[in-house]
Amino acid sequence: MSLPPAPKLAACLAALERAAIRLRLLGYRGEVDGLPADAAAEVAALADAVHNLPYLIQHWDRCDEHLLRWMLKDCDSRFPHGGELLAAYEHAEAKAG
């Protein structure tokens, strides 16, 4: 196991937290009438962007951080009113660094 340096760990956890909060809000939105297709697509994109973070946190030596940042940015660009995952990542990294 190779853990990331503290700023990278904080960044990964911040992105994961932001995604979880957004997923929860989307879930609440769909409780009554179900999720519309655009919200379902956002749920899938959020999960796709962050599902590898627990593994990467434990195996940082295998992490392609450029790809990770690209995935967060891609999700943000597809859903600009969503979680702002890359901003959360970068803010936490700068704050912890």
C-alpha positions in Angstrom: 0.0 0.0 0.0 1.3 3.4 -0.9 -0.7 6.3 0.5 -0.6 9.8 -1.2 1.0 12.8 0.5 -1.3 14.7 2.8 -2.3 17.4 0.2 -3.2 14.7 -2.4 -5.1 12.7 0.2 -7.1 15.8 1.2 -7.8 16.5 -2.4 -9.1 13.0 -3.2 -11.3 13.0 -0.1 -12.7 16.5 -0.9 -13.7 15.4 -4.4 -15.3 12.2 -3.0 -17.2 14.2 -0.4 -18.4 16.7 -3.0 -19.6 13.9 -5.3 -21.4 12.1 -2.4 -23.2 15.3 -1.4 -24.3 15.9 -5.0 -25.4 12.3 -5.3 -27.5 12.7 -2.2 -29.2 15.8 -3.5 -30.0 14.1 -6.8 -31.4 11.2 -4.9 -33.7 13.5 -2.9 -34.8 15.1 -6.1 -35.8 11.7 -7.5 -37.6 10.4 -4.4 -41.1 11.6 -5.4 -41.2 11.3 -9.2 -38.0 9.4 -10.1 -35.0 10.9 -11.8 -35.3 12.5 -15.2 -32.8 11.3 -17.8 -30.4 14.3 -17.3 -30.2 13.7 -13.5 -29.6 9.9 -14.1 -26.8 10.8 -16.5 -25.3 13.1 -13.9 -25.4 10.3 -11.2 -23.6 8.0 -13.6 -21.0 10.6 -14.5 -20.3 11.5 -10.8 -19.9 7.9 -9.9 -17.7 7.3 -12.8 -15.5 10.2 -11.9 -14.9 9.2 -8.3 -15.4 5.4 -8.1 -11.6 4.7 -8.3 -10.6 7.2 -5.6 -10.6 4.7 -2.7 -8.3 2.4 -4.7 -6.1 5.3 -5.8 -5.8 6.5 -2.2 -4.4 3.1 -1.2 -2.2 2.7 -4.3 -1.1 6.3 -5.0 2.1 5.0 -6.8 -0.2 3.7 -9.6 -2.3 6.9 -9.8 -2.3 8.8 -13.1 -3.1 12.1 -11.5 -3.4 13.8 -14.9 -6.1 11.3 -15.9 -7.8 11.7 -12.5 -7.9 15.5 -12.9 -9.2 15.1 -16.4 -12.0 12.8 -15.3 -13.1 15.3 -12.6 -12.9 18.2 -15.1 -14.9 16.2 -17.7 -17.7 15.5 -15.2 -17.7 19.2 -14.2 -17.9 20.4 -17.8 -20.8 18.0 -18.6 -22.7 19.1 -15.5 -21.6 22.7 -14.7 -24.2 23.0 -11.9 -23.1 19.8 -10.3 -20.4 19.0 -7.8 -17.5 21.1 -9.1 -15.3 18.2 -8.3 -12.0 19.5 -9.8 -12.4 22.8 -7.8 -12.9 20.8 -4.6 -9.9 18.7 -5.4 -7.7 21.7 -6.1 -8.9 23.8 -3.2 -8.3 21.0 -0.7 -4.9 20.3 -2.2 -3.8 23.9 -1.9 -5.2 24.3 1.6 -3.4 21.1 2.8 -0.2 21.9 1.0 
